[in-house]
Amino acid sequence: MIPINERKADHIRICVEERIAPGYCYWDDIRFIHNALPEINADDIDMSCTLFGKKLDFPLIVTAITGGFEGAVKINSNIAEACAELGIGMGVGSERAGINGLSPESYSIIKEFDVPLVIGNVGAPQLVNQHSKDMFTSEMVGQAKDLIDADIMAIHLNFLQEVVQPEGDTNAQGCRDAIRELAREHPIMIKETGAGISKDVAEKVKGIGVRGIDVAGMGGTSFSAVELYRAMDAEDSIRTSMGETFFDWGIPSPVSLADCRGCGLPLIASGGVLDGVHVAASIAMGASAAGVAKAILKEATESAQAVIDKLTTIREELKAAMLLTGSANISQLAKARHVILGETRQWMEQL
Ligand SMILES: Cc1cc2nc3c(=O)[nH]c(=O)nc-3n(C[C@H](O)[C@H](O)[C@H](O)COP(=O)(O)O)c2cc1C
């Protein structure tokens, strides 16, 4: 089996170099009704919002990407510096490696920056028995939280990735109970990793102490695609085929958001968010904030300034969309008129 730190380095390389998104941009299907006479001053637009009790300067999170190998120190440091500078939230990648002593500093580096909302990360599959591997206990989740001073811990539901990768952790039985137990002791949210959350799953976690959901839907990074490239490198024909078959498996992100929005929990909309208009669309469709991973990944491997430039572009596009919809603040943007076209509309008509 490939060591976890090599796998994580592989993920970054593949996501930067290869085509890892299905191609259809679902967020582009959300089109705003242009307001030709907005009657607001762009300089007065208030983009701030509150998420999990923390104030963000605009409604964006850089969602979980990495940690657990040497190269991740710089990546997480670049992202953390940018998120602190721009006043937005940040998640780290799965902390299992760090808790097992693999480059813990690649996670704890985030503590050197004043990031307004810090989100830890643990995989749901690690909370239940998997082929007698060590399980993640509540105490270890506490250690993961302390490692980065997290405000909330995200439990990722990544069974698509687990099922297409060799020796993946495919026992999903008991995860809900394990999440319920954790939520008694720690602030917990759940997130997908690119296949989306349905209304049924949102309802299942609603009553068990979970404080929010990142839908992380289909249309952006596909872990099936990531595993496809790894399988090709390993000349594993079965896994290569599975990676191809499940490349675009999942619920498109805006559809997932629409499906979950009645659940009453704060929703983060991620999966294929690439620009500020996509962020605006997610707010208009009921999200509390949007999330990006792939959109800033290449920049994160370069420098903090490159991430700052990319996130500033997204912020300025969001502000422009707010002006052009006559939205002086995020609550007004949440009510901005829009239409839904294309495949997204076809999905939504059948929910
Ligand atoms: C290189 C890479 C590594 C990731 N690792 C994790 C992880 O460890 N834990 C997690 O919850 N999500 C992980 N994700 C998923 C992202 O947080 C996000 O949900 C997903 O990529 C969809 O967003 P995007 O389309 O903007 O990339 C990772 C994404 C990328 C690109």
The ligand as an SDF file (V2000), in Angstrom:
LIG
                    3D

 31 33  0  0  0  0  0  0  0  0999 V2000
   -5.7780   18.1660   -3.7450 C   0  0  0  0  0  0  0  0  0  0  0  0
   -7.0610   18.0880   -2.9790 C   0  0  0  0  0  0  0  0  0  0  0  0
   -7.0750   17.4260   -1.7650 C   0  0  0  0  0  0  0  0  0  0  0  0
   -8.2560   17.3590   -1.0010 C   0  0  0  0  0  0  0  0  0  0  0  0
   -8.2290   16.7560    0.2380 N   0  0  0  0  0  0  0  0  0  0  0  0
   -9.3350   16.7820    1.0040 C   0  0  0  0  0  0  0  0  0  0  0  0
   -9.3060   16.2900    2.3410 C   0  0  0  0  0  0  0  0  0  0  0  0
   -8.2730   15.8300    2.8370 O   0  0  0  0  0  0  0  0  0  0  0  0
  -10.4560   16.3300    3.0620 N   0  0  0  0  0  0  0  0  0  0  0  0
  -11.6190   16.8480    2.5550 C   0  0  0  0  0  0  0  0  0  0  0  0
  -12.6210   16.9120    3.2500 O   0  0  0  0  0  0  0  0  0  0  0  0
  -11.6760   17.3080    1.2820 N   0  0  0  0  0  0  0  0  0  0  0  0
  -10.5750   17.2980    0.5180 C   0  0  0  0  0  0  0  0  0  0  0  0
  -10.6190   17.8180   -0.7470 N   0  0  0  0  0  0  0  0  0  0  0  0
  -11.9330   18.2160   -1.3120 C   0  0  0  0  0  0  0  0  0  0  0  0
  -12.1900   19.7220   -1.2660 C   0  0  0  0  0  0  0  0  0  0  0  0
  -12.2570   20.1920    0.0560 O   0  0  0  0  0  0  0  0  0  0  0  0
  -13.5060   20.0630   -2.0020 C   0  0  0  0  0  0  0  0  0  0  0  0
  -14.5920   19.5340   -1.2940 O   0  0  0  0  0  0  0  0  0  0  0  0
  -13.5470   19.5250   -3.4190 C   0  0  0  0  0  0  0  0  0  0  0  0
  -12.2700   19.6130   -4.0310 O   0  0  0  0  0  0  0  0  0  0  0  0
  -14.5190   20.2730   -4.3010 C   0  0  0  0  0  0  0  0  0  0  0  0
  -14.1400   21.6120   -4.4540 O   0  0  0  0  0  0  0  0  0  0  0  0
  -13.4260   22.1940   -5.8010 P   0  0  0  0  0  0  0  0  0  0  0  0
  -14.2600   21.7400   -6.9460 O   0  0  0  0  0  0  0  0  0  0  0  0
  -13.3830   23.6660   -5.5770 O   0  0  0  0  0  0  0  0  0  0  0  0
  -12.0580   21.5960   -5.8470 O   0  0  0  0  0  0  0  0  0  0  0  0
   -9.4510   17.9390   -1.4990 C   0  0  0  0  0  0  0  0  0  0  0  0
   -9.4160   18.6010   -2.7350 C   0  0  0  0  0  0  0  0  0  0  0  0
   -8.2510   18.6890   -3.4690 C   0  0  0  0  0  0  0  0  0  0  0  0
   -8.2620   19.4400   -4.7790 C   0  0  0  0  0  0  0  0  0  0  0  0
  1  2  1  0
  2  3  1  0
  2 30  2  0
  3  4  2  0
  4  5  1  0
  4 28  1  0
  5  6  2  0
  6  7  1  0
  6 13  1  0
  7  8  2  0
  7  9  1  0
  9 10  1  0
 10 11  2  0
 10 12  1  0
 12 13  2  0
 13 14  1  0
 14 15  1  0
 14 28  1  0
 15 16  1  0
 16 17  1  0
 16 18  1  0
 18 19  1  0
 18 20  1  0
 20 21  1  0
 20 22  1  0
 22 23  1  0
 23 24  1  0
 24 25  2  0
 24 26  1  0
 24 27  1  0
 28 29  2  0
 29 30  1  0
 30 31  1  0
M  END
$$$$
